[in-house]
Amino acid sequence: MGIINDKFMFTNKTGKKLYFDYAKDLPIIDYHCHLSPKMIAEDYKFQDAYDLFLGGDHYKWRQMRSFGIDEKMITGDGDRYEKWLGFCQVMPYLIGNPLYHWTALELKRYFDIDKPLCPETAKEIWDKVNAKLKLDSFSAKNLILRSNVETICTTDDPADDLEYHKQIKEQGFKTKVLPTFRPDKAVNIDKDGFTEYIKANEIESYSDLENWLKERIAYFNDNGCKLSDHGLDYVPFVLGNPEEAFDKALKGETITKEEADVFKTAVIIICGKEYAKYDWTMQIHVGAIRNNNKKMFEKLGADTGFDSINDLCVAENLSKLLNTLEYENNLPKTILYTLNPKDNYVLGTMLGNFQSGPYKSKIQFGSGWWFNDNRDGMEAQMKALGNLGILGKFVGMLTDSRSFVSYPRHEYFRRIMCNIIGEWVENGEYPNDKKYLKEIVEGISYRNGKEYFNF
């Protein structure tokens, strides 16, 4: 038998009761993910278990490489079943890795498979999953509905025409699928492709860029957008004249780091003001160092499993950025995420500097992200927020995923969250007050996010 049962992830009776009484059946709000709107609009049908579980999943690819599997059998042109078998060979050795838990949850919740995935069960599970995937009830849309997902926010470039979001709305799909404004390509003036991106969008001057961003934000807003997202390698903050860097970049001239930071700071501030105008939430992700392996980046491109945690300082520049927006009453609702857990207390204390009504916890400390999307990472983030802020008004979990079967991660999170609270109750650190415990658990699981984002 497998590991998914009523006791999974619980170490105390109170936490288990809180989960089954209050959290288990609540809808999911996935306010940050990387699902394909095209696949949703076209109601994509997955070809086989490889397509569903391994296609595009760099979390799994990293572990397969660590196990010594040849790249041909990971991202190359190897046989699909052989790739699946390769992952099955890795699985028994992933003790302590959240991939083991996630995969067990996905097999149990979607396919009613309660056996551990390993070489001995690989063919049986491959056949059973593939048989189910032939059914219309296992299409992209139906997997979302099966998961009880109320709202999805995808991640979209400012230049996107949002055609697939419009189609999904016109189709009358029960789950809201909304865009998220991700302007990294317009911000990262020092990265390859910036000039080509600017020219492709017929932007000829810095003032053109400013107007274009404002127009695109308005367009996204008209199409239901409620959030933006900035993936920052570090937090820039240098004031100056951004036009100089922009003009140099368009001419193909080299710009200094300081010139790049002047530009980035100015563009983020422009965007932040617009987000506040439309009552959006600004997400800021910091702490990643990306594309570390040049050889593999040149071969496979970005987001293929060669990123890791950075260790740069974030406090001073983050404070200056938020303060600049706050001083002019232009600071939008903001969620701060760190990939490096050393900064949990940095972000956890930064929140309190900029809180203001009418919002409850206007500045949020985001859920354990990427390499922290595991039991230890989630517990550390929630305990830091509990020590430093108001955990009871936390907007909770998101998938940050490209997979249509990643939604059991919300179950994983809710079980862990309830177990923490149950432990505090049983230790006598919080009363067993059903009224407030119910409000806190339901809030973190679902209601806080719905109210905060105004979905």
C-alpha positions as CSV (number, residue, x, y, z in Angstrom):
1,M,0.0,0.0,0.0
2,G,1.0,3.6,-0.5
3,I,1.6,6.4,1.9
4,I,-1.5,8.5,1.2
5,N,-4.0,8.0,4.0
6,D,-5.8,10.0,6.7
7,K,-2.6,10.2,8.8
8,F,-0.3,11.5,6.0
9,M,1.8,14.5,7.2
10,F,0.1,14.6,10.7
11,T,1.9,14.3,14.0
12,N,-1.0,15.3,16.2
13,K,-4.7,14.6,16.4
14,T,-5.8,18.3,16.5
15,G,-4.1,19.1,13.2
16,K,-5.7,16.1,11.6
17,K,-9.2,17.2,12.9
18,L,-8.6,20.8,11.7
19,Y,-7.8,19.6,8.2
20,F,-10.7,17.2,7.8
21,D,-13.2,19.6,9.5
22,Y,-12.3,22.8,7.8
23,A,-9.6,22.6,5.1
24,K,-10.1,19.5,3.1
25,D,-13.0,20.3,0.8
26,L,-12.5,24.0,0.2
27,P,-12.0,25.2,-3.4
28,I,-8.5,26.1,-4.6
29,I,-7.4,29.6,-5.7
30,D,-4.2,29.1,-7.7
31,Y,-3.1,32.8,-7.9
32,H,0.3,32.1,-9.4
33,C,1.1,29.3,-11.9
34,H,2.6,28.6,-15.3
35,L,-0.2,26.6,-16.9
36,S,-0.6,27.1,-20.6
37,P,-3.8,29.1,-21.4
38,K,-3.7,27.6,-24.9
39,M,-3.8,24.1,-23.5
40,I,-6.8,25.1,-21.3
41,A,-8.6,26.8,-24.2
42,E,-8.1,23.8,-26.5
43,D,-8.9,21.4,-23.7
44,Y,-5.7,19.5,-24.3
45,K,-5.7,15.7,-24.0
46,F,-2.5,14.2,-22.7
47,Q,-0.9,11.4,-24.9
48,D,0.4,9.3,-22.1
49,A,1.9,9.2,-18.6
50,Y,5.1,10.7,-19.8
51,D,3.3,13.7,-21.3
52,L,1.3,14.3,-18.1
53,F,4.0,13.7,-15.5
54,L,7.3,14.4,-17.1
55,G,6.8,16.8,-20.0
56,G,8.3,20.1,-19.1
57,D,8.8,19.2,-15.4
58,H,12.3,20.4,-14.6
59,Y,11.9,19.4,-10.9
60,K,11.9,15.7,-12.0
61,W,14.6,16.3,-14.7
62,R,17.0,17.5,-12.0
63,Q,16.6,14.3,-10.0
64,M,16.9,12.1,-13.1
65,R,20.2,13.8,-13.9
66,S,21.4,13.3,-10.3
67,F,20.6,9.6,-10.7
68,G,22.9,9.3,-13.7
69,I,20.2,9.0,-16.4
70,D,21.4,10.1,-19.8
71,E,20.0,13.4,-21.1
72,K,18.5,11.6,-24.1
73,M,16.2,9.8,-21.7
74,I,15.2,13.0,-20.0
75,T,14.8,15.9,-22.5
76,G,16.1,14.1,-25.6
77,D,14.5,11.9,-28.2
78,G,14.5,8.7,-26.2
79,D,11.5,6.4,-26.1
80,R,8.7,7.8,-24.0
81,Y,8.1,4.7,-21.9
82,E,11.9,4.3,-21.4
83,K,11.9,7.9,-20.0
84,W,9.0,7.0,-17.7
85,L,10.8,3.9,-16.6
86,G,13.9,6.1,-15.9
87,F,11.9,8.3,-13.5
88,C,10.4,5.2,-11.9
89,Q,13.9,4.0,-11.2
90,V,14.7,7.2,-9.4
91,M,11.5,7.3,-7.3
92,P,12.4,4.8,-4.5
93,Y,15.5,6.7,-3.7
94,L,13.7,10.1,-3.3
95,I,13.2,9.6,0.4
96,G,12.9,13.0,2.0
97,N,12.1,14.7,-1.3
98,P,8.7,16.4,-1.9
99,L,8.6,14.8,-5.4
100,Y,7.9,11.5,-3.7
101,H,5.0,12.9,-1.8
102,W,3.6,14.9,-4.7
103,T,3.8,12.0,-7.1
104,A,2.0,9.7,-4.6
105,L,-0.7,12.3,-4.1
106,E,-1.1,12.8,-7.9
107,L,-1.4,9.0,-8.5
108,K,-3.9,8.6,-5.7
109,R,-6.1,11.6,-6.3
110,Y,-6.4,11.4,-10.1
111,F,-6.0,7.8,-10.8
112,D,-6.8,6.0,-7.6
113,I,-3.4,4.3,-7.6
114,D,-2.2,3.5,-4.2
115,K,1.0,1.7,-5.0
116,P,4.5,3.2,-4.8
117,L,5.9,4.2,-8.1
118,C,9.1,2.1,-8.8
119,P,10.5,-0.1,-11.5
120,E,8.4,-3.0,-10.3
121,T,5.1,-1.1,-10.8
122,A,6.2,1.1,-13.7
123,K,4.4,-0.9,-16.5
124,E,1.2,-1.5,-14.5
125,I,0.9,2.2,-13.6
126,W,1.9,3.3,-17.1
127,D,-0.9,1.2,-18.5
128,K,-3.5,2.3,-16.0
129,V,-2.7,6.0,-16.3
130,N,-2.7,5.8,-20.1
131,A,-6.1,4.1,-20.2
132,K,-7.6,6.9,-18.1
133,L,-6.0,9.6,-20.2
134,K,-8.0,8.3,-23.2
135,L,-11.2,9.4,-21.5
136,D,-12.6,12.9,-22.1
137,S,-12.9,13.3,-18.3
138,F,-9.1,13.5,-18.1
139,S,-8.6,16.4,-20.5
140,A,-6.9,19.6,-19.3
141,K,-10.2,21.3,-18.3
142,N,-11.6,18.3,-16.6
143,L,-8.4,17.8,-14.6
144,I,-8.9,21.4,-13.3
145,L,-12.5,20.8,-12.5
146,R,-11.7,17.5,-10.8
147,S,-9.3,19.4,-8.6
148,N,-12.0,21.8,-7.4
149,V,-10.1,24.9,-8.7
150,E,-12.1,28.1,-8.6
151,T,-9.6,30.5,-10.0
152,I,-6.3,30.2,-11.9
153,C,-3.9,33.1,-12.6
154,T,-1.5,32.2,-15.4
155,T,1.8,34.1,-16.1
156,D,1.8,36.2,-19.2
157,D,4.1,38.5,-21.2
158,P,2.9,42.2,-21.6
159,A,2.8,41.7,-25.4
160,D,0.4,38.8,-25.2
161,D,-2.9,39.4,-26.9
162,L,-4.6,37.2,-24.2
163,E,-6.6,35.5,-27.0
164,Y,-6.7,32.2,-25.2
165,H,-8.0,33.8,-22.0
166,K,-10.8,35.4,-24.0
167,Q,-11.6,32.1,-25.6
168,I,-11.8,30.4,-22.2
169,K,-14.2,33.0,-20.9
170,E,-16.3,32.8,-24.0
171,Q,-16.5,29.0,-23.7
172,G,-18.1,29.5,-20.3
173,F,-15.5,27.4,-18.4
174,K,-16.5,27.2,-14.8
175,T,-13.0,27.9,-13.5
176,K,-11.9,31.5,-13.9
177,V,-8.6,31.6,-15.8
178,L,-7.1,35.1,-15.5
179,P,-3.9,36.6,-16.8
180,T,-1.0,37.8,-14.7
181,F,1.3,40.7,-16.0
182,R,4.9,39.5,-16.1
183,P,7.1,42.4,-17.5
184,D,10.5,40.8,-17.0
185,K,11.5,41.1,-20.7
186,A,10.8,44.8,-20.6
187,V,12.7,45.3,-17.3
188,N,15.9,43.2,-17.8
189,I,17.8,45.6,-20.0
190,D,21.0,43.8,-19.3
191,K,19.9,40.4,-20.6
192,D,20.1,38.9,-24.0
193,G,17.0,39.6,-26.1
194,F,16.0,42.9,-24.6
195,T,16.7,45.0,-27.7
196,E,14.9,42.5,-29.9
197,Y,11.9,42.5,-27.6
198,I,11.7,46.3,-27.5
199,K,11.9,46.6,-31.3
200,A,9.4,43.8,-31.9
201,N,6.9,45.8,-30.0
202,E,7.7,49.0,-32.1
203,I,9.1,50.9,-29.1
204,E,11.5,53.6,-30.2
205,S,12.1,55.6,-27.0
206,Y,11.9,55.4,-23.3
207,S,8.7,57.5,-23.3
208,D,7.3,55.0,-25.8
209,L,8.2,52.2,-23.4
210,E,6.5,54.0,-20.5
211,N,3.3,54.6,-22.5
212,W,3.4,51.0,-23.9
213,L,3.6,49.5,-20.4
214,K,0.7,51.7,-19.2
215,E,-1.4,50.7,-22.2
216,R,-0.7,47.0,-21.7
217,I,-1.5,47.1,-18.0
218,A,-4.8,48.8,-18.9
219,Y,-5.5,46.0,-21.5
220,F,-4.7,43.3,-19.0
221,N,-7.0,44.9,-16.5
222,D,-9.8,45.0,-19.0
223,N,-9.3,41.3,-19.4
224,G,-9.6,40.4,-15.8
225,C,-6.0,40.7,-14.6
226,K,-5.6,41.2,-10.8
227,L,-1.9,40.4,-10.3
228,S,1.5,41.2,-11.7
229,D,4.7,39.3,-11.1
230,H,8.4,40.4,-11.2
231,G,11.1,37.7,-11.2
232,L,14.1,39.6,-10.0
233,D,17.6,38.1,-9.8
234,Y,18.2,40.8,-7.2
235,V,16.3,43.9,-6.0
236,P,17.6,47.0,-8.0
237,F,17.4,50.5,-6.6
238,V,19.4,53.3,-8.2
239,L,17.8,56.6,-9.0
240,G,18.8,58.5,-12.1
241,N,18.0,59.0,-15.8
242,P,16.7,55.7,-17.3
243,E,16.7,57.2,-20.9
244,E,20.5,57.1,-21.1
245,A,20.6,53.3,-20.5
246,F,17.7,52.7,-22.8
247,D,19.2,54.7,-25.7
248,K,22.5,53.0,-25.3
249,A,20.9,49.5,-25.3
250,L,19.0,50.2,-28.5
251,K,22.2,51.3,-30.2
252,G,23.9,48.1,-29.1
253,E,26.2,49.8,-26.7
254,T,27.4,48.2,-23.5
255,I,25.7,49.6,-20.3
256,T,27.1,49.4,-16.8
257,K,25.4,47.6,-13.9
258,E,24.6,51.0,-12.4
259,E,23.0,52.2,-15.6
260,A,21.0,48.9,-15.8
261,D,19.8,49.3,-12.2
262,V,18.7,52.9,-12.9
263,F,16.6,51.7,-15.8
264,K,15.2,48.7,-13.9
265,T,14.3,50.8,-10.8
266,A,12.5,53.3,-13.0
267,V,10.5,50.7,-14.9
268,I,9.4,48.8,-11.7
269,I,8.3,52.1,-10.1
270,I,6.3,53.0,-13.2
271,C,4.6,49.6,-13.1
272,G,4.0,49.7,-9.4
273,K,2.1,53.0,-9.7
274,E,-0.1,51.5,-12.4
275,Y,-0.7,48.4,-10.3
276,A,-1.9,50.5,-7.4
277,K,-4.2,52.5,-9.7
278,Y,-6.0,49.3,-10.7
279,D,-5.9,47.7,-7.2
280,W,-3.7,44.9,-8.4
281,T,-1.3,42.8,-6.3
282,M,2.4,43.0,-7.2
283,Q,4.4,39.8,-6.6
284,I,8.1,40.1,-6.2
285,H,10.2,36.9,-6.4
286,V,13.8,37.2,-5.3
287,G,16.7,34.9,-4.6
288,A,17.3,32.8,-7.7
289,I,20.5,32.4,-9.7
290,R,19.4,31.1,-13.1
291,N,20.9,29.2,-16.0
292,N,24.1,28.2,-14.2
293,N,25.1,25.6,-16.7
294,K,26.0,27.5,-19.9
295,K,26.5,24.4,-22.0
296,M,23.0,23.1,-21.1
297,F,21.4,26.5,-21.4
298,E,22.7,26.7,-25.0
299,K,21.4,23.3,-25.6
300,L,18.0,23.4,-23.9
301,G,17.2,27.0,-23.0
302,A,15.8,28.4,-19.8
303,D,13.6,26.7,-17.2
304,T,15.1,23.2,-17.8
305,G,16.5,22.5,-14.3
306,F,19.7,24.5,-14.0
307,D,18.7,27.2,-11.6
308,S,19.5,27.4,-7.8
309,I,19.4,29.6,-4.8
310,N,21.3,32.9,-4.8
311,D,22.7,34.5,-1.6
312,L,22.6,38.2,-2.3
313,C,21.5,40.8,0.2
314,V,17.9,42.1,-0.4
315,A,16.9,44.2,2.6
316,E,18.2,47.7,1.8
317,N,17.1,48.0,-1.8
318,L,13.8,46.3,-1.2
319,S,13.1,48.8,1.6
320,K,14.0,51.7,-0.7
321,L,11.8,50.4,-3.5
322,L,8.8,49.9,-1.3
323,N,9.4,53.1,0.5
324,T,9.5,55.1,-2.8
325,L,6.1,53.8,-3.8
326,E,4.6,54.2,-0.4
327,Y,5.8,57.8,0.0
328,E,3.7,58.9,-2.9
329,N,0.8,56.6,-1.9
330,N,1.5,54.4,-4.9
331,L,2.4,51.1,-3.1
332,P,0.1,48.4,-4.4
333,K,-0.8,45.2,-2.4
334,T,2.4,43.3,-2.5
335,I,3.5,39.7,-2.0
336,L,7.2,39.1,-1.3
337,Y,8.8,35.7,-2.0
338,T,12.3,34.6,-1.3
339,L,14.0,31.5,-2.7
340,N,16.7,31.7,0.0
341,P,15.3,30.8,3.4
342,K,18.1,33.0,5.0
343,D,15.9,35.9,4.1
344,N,12.7,34.6,5.7
345,Y,13.1,37.0,8.6
346,V,14.2,39.8,6.3
347,L,11.0,39.7,4.4
348,G,8.9,38.8,7.4
349,T,10.0,42.0,9.2
350,M,9.9,44.1,6.0
351,L,6.1,43.5,5.8
352,G,5.4,45.5,9.0
353,N,7.0,48.6,7.7
354,F,4.4,49.2,5.0
355,Q,1.1,47.8,6.2
356,S,-1.9,50.1,5.9
357,G,-5.7,49.8,5.6
358,P,-8.2,49.1,4.4
359,Y,-6.5,45.8,3.6
360,K,-5.7,43.1,6.1
361,S,-2.0,42.3,5.7
362,K,-1.6,44.4,2.6
363,I,2.1,43.4,2.3
364,Q,2.3,39.6,2.4
365,F,5.1,37.1,2.9
366,G,4.7,34.6,0.1
367,S,4.4,30.9,0.5
368,G,7.5,28.6,0.4
369,W,8.6,29.0,-3.2
370,W,10.4,26.5,-5.6
371,F,13.2,24.9,-3.6
372,N,11.2,25.8,-0.4
373,D,8.1,24.1,-1.7
374,N,8.5,21.2,0.8
375,R,7.6,20.4,4.4
376,D,10.6,22.1,5.9
377,G,10.3,25.2,3.7
378,M,6.6,25.6,4.2
379,E,6.9,25.2,8.0
380,A,9.8,27.7,8.1
381,Q,7.9,30.3,6.1
382,M,4.7,30.0,8.2
383,K,6.6,29.9,11.5
384,A,8.5,33.0,10.5
385,L,5.3,34.8,9.5
386,G,3.7,33.6,12.7
387,N,6.6,35.0,14.8
388,L,6.7,38.3,13.0
389,G,3.3,39.1,11.5
390,I,-0.3,37.8,11.2
391,L,-0.3,34.2,10.0
392,G,-4.1,34.2,10.3
393,K,-4.4,36.6,7.4
394,F,-1.8,34.8,5.1
395,V,-3.1,34.3,1.6
396,G,-1.8,30.7,1.5
397,M,-0.6,28.3,-1.1
398,L,0.0,28.5,-4.9
399,T,1.3,25.8,-7.3
400,D,3.8,27.9,-9.3
401,S,3.5,24.9,-11.6
402,R,3.3,23.9,-15.3
403,S,1.6,20.7,-14.5
404,F,-2.2,20.0,-14.7
405,V,-1.9,17.5,-11.9
406,S,-0.1,19.7,-9.4
407,Y,-3.2,20.7,-7.4
408,P,-2.7,18.0,-4.7
409,R,0.1,20.3,-3.6
410,H,-2.6,22.4,-2.0
411,E,-3.7,19.4,0.0
412,Y,0.0,18.8,1.0
413,F,0.2,22.5,2.1
414,R,-3.1,22.4,4.0
415,R,-2.2,19.2,5.9
416,I,1.2,20.8,6.9
417,M,-0.4,24.1,7.9
418,C,-3.1,22.3,10.0
419,N,-0.4,20.1,11.6
420,I,1.5,23.2,12.7
421,I,-1.5,24.9,14.2
422,G,-2.6,21.6,15.9
423,E,0.8,21.3,17.5
424,W,0.6,24.8,18.9
425,V,-2.9,24.0,20.3
426,E,-1.8,20.8,21.9
427,N,1.3,22.5,23.4
428,G,-1.0,25.0,25.1
429,E,0.3,27.9,23.0
430,Y,-3.1,28.7,21.5
431,P,-6.6,27.8,22.9
432,N,-8.7,25.1,21.3
433,D,-11.2,27.8,20.2
434,K,-13.3,26.3,17.4
435,K,-14.5,29.7,16.2
436,Y,-11.1,31.2,15.6
437,L,-9.4,28.0,14.6
438,K,-12.0,27.5,11.9
439,E,-11.6,31.1,10.7
440,I,-7.8,30.8,10.6
441,V,-7.7,27.4,8.8
442,E,-10.4,28.3,6.2
443,G,-8.8,31.7,5.7
444,I,-5.3,30.5,4.9
445,S,-6.7,27.6,2.8
446,Y,-9.1,29.8,0.7
447,R,-11.0,32.8,2.1
448,N,-8.1,35.2,2.7
449,G,-6.9,34.9,-0.9
450,K,-10.4,35.4,-2.3
451,E,-10.9,38.6,-0.3
452,Y,-7.3,39.9,-0.8
453,F,-7.3,39.5,-4.5
454,N,-10.9,40.6,-4.9
455,F,-11.7,37.7,-7.2
